[in-house]
Amino acid sequence: MDESQFPARILIADDHPIVFVALAEMLKTAFGQARVVLDSVADGDSLLFRLQTGAWGYLVLDLRMPGRLSGAPLLQAALAMQPSLQVMIYTVMEYPCLAQALLDLGARAFVSKSSGSPVAIDAISAVIAGNVYVDPRIDLEAARKHPWYQLTSGEREVMIALARGKNLQAIAIDSNRSYKTITVHKYNALRKLGLRSKSEIGYYLEHHGLDYLLQIEVA
């Protein structure tokens, strides 16, 4: 491992103090106490303030924390403040689609808390070495084959807009497309996803770890 990466400045963002204590002890054991600088925050607002006021090399990020932002929007905000920040997602959520999406947004690792601290240390070690790490519990191939990604971009846009509460007429106006086109997108998408009505879209997104799409602007 490149010694120039040390001491590694690692910020742990998690609202459960035991997580920081466990990771901190294991990191000191794995790398040596003098080779890591550790601190923690317990909510999204504190995380963004800390990133605004000081440089960090690495961030261990829980997706569910108090604050104005959490999840994917918080990851985006953190990377906007410090683009070189190397982020490891450490979460109870194990959705392959969510893992793939967060990696696409700039995370360098995704680890399930169910895998325990040793896997988290392996992930941090990989990230410090300049690599990407995905928890073996997470099947990214399943994400790539997921029905959601069999939809066209237009169909996905309509599904997201409907889940946000928009009606077809409003979607047509906002997207500068015909009402007929939007209606076709809706029914094609529902059929591909195996849904019966638009009322099922929100639950479907949540059940598959795709509800982050309701929180961010997707190009």
HELIX and SHEET records of a PDB file:
HELIX    1   1 GLU A    3  GLN A    5  5                                   3    
HELIX    2   2 PRO A   17  PHE A   31  1                                  15    
HELIX    3   3 GLN A   33  ARG A   35  5                                   3    
HELIX    4   4 GLY A   44  THR A   53  1                                  10    
HELIX    5   5 GLY A   71  MET A   81  1                                  11    
HELIX    6   6 PRO A   96  LEU A  105  1                                  10    
HELIX    7   7 LYS A  113  SER A  115  5                                   3    
HELIX    8   8 SER A  117  ILE A  128  1                                  12    
HELIX    9   9 LEU A  140  ARG A  144  1                                   5    
HELIX   10  10 PRO A  147  GLN A  150  5                                   4    
HELIX   11  11 SER A  153  ALA A  163  1                                  11    
HELIX   12  12 LEU A  168  SER A  175  1                                   8    
HELIX   13  13 TYR A  179  LEU A  193  1                                  15    
HELIX   14  14 LYS A  198  GLU A  200  5                                   3    
HELIX   15  15 ILE A  201  HIS A  207  1                                   7    
HELIX   16  16 ASP A  211  LEU A  214  5                                   4    
SHEET    1   A 6 VAL A  36  VAL A  41  0                                        
SHEET    2   A 6 ALA A   8  ALA A  13  1                                        
SHEET    3   A 6 TYR A  58  LEU A  61  1                                        
SHEET    4   A 6 GLN A  86  THR A  91  1                                        
SHEET    5   A 6 ALA A 109  SER A 112  1                                        
SHEET    6   A 6 TYR A 133  VAL A 134  1                                        
END                                                                             
